[in-house]
Amino acid sequence: MKEKEILEMQRLIDEGVRRAQSRLWQRAGAARQSLVVCRDGKILEMVPEAEQCIADSYSGDPLARRKQR
């Protein structure tokens, strides 16, 4: 494979992963469920809001948001 083909394939794979994450995030938000993820070696519980997108979701304390419900 040529370098250009490899880069294009990697771009398509990355795009597919982002879409899958987005759908999972939206479903969890609609069902009012939390997601448990490992980030930088730490286990985090994330509580998505139905209106938020993934980029907005990684800030703040997820446990504090859950207690507010």
N, C-alpha and C positions, 0 to 999 in steps of 0.2 A: 504494500500500500504506500501511496505517496503521503508526504507530510500533510498536505492540504486535505486529503481524504480522512486522515486520522483526526485532524483538528475538527473537521465538520462532524464526524461521527461522535466525538467527545462533546461537542456543542449540543447535538441532538439528545444525547444521553442526559446531560445536565438539565436541559429544558424539560425533559420528561420527568426527571426527579423533582424539579421545582413545581411542576403541575400537580404531581401526586401529593406533594406536601401541602400545596394550597387546597386541594380537595379535602384532604384529611383534616386540615385546620378548619375549613368551612363546616364540615360535617360535625366536628366536635363542638363548634360554636353553636350550631343550630340545635344540637342535642343537649346543650348545656353540660358538657362533660369536660374533663381536664385531660391533658396529655402529659405523659411522663417521658422526659428526654434526658439524654446524657450530653452535656455540653462542657467542654474543657475539663473533663474528668469528674464533673459534679452532676448528681442526679437532680433534676428540676421538675417540678410539677407546674405546668403552664395551663392557665385557664383562658381559653379564647373567648372573645366577645363576638357575637354574630356579625357585627358591623365592621370589625377590624380586619385588616389584612395581615399577612405574615410579617411584614417589615415592622409594623407597629407593635407586634406581640412580644418582642424580646426585651422590652424595657420594663422596669418596675419589679415589684415583688409579687410573684404569682400567688403566694400563700395569703398575702394581705388582701388581694382581690377576691380570693375565695371566701375569706371571712366576712367580706362586705355583703355577700349574697344573703 
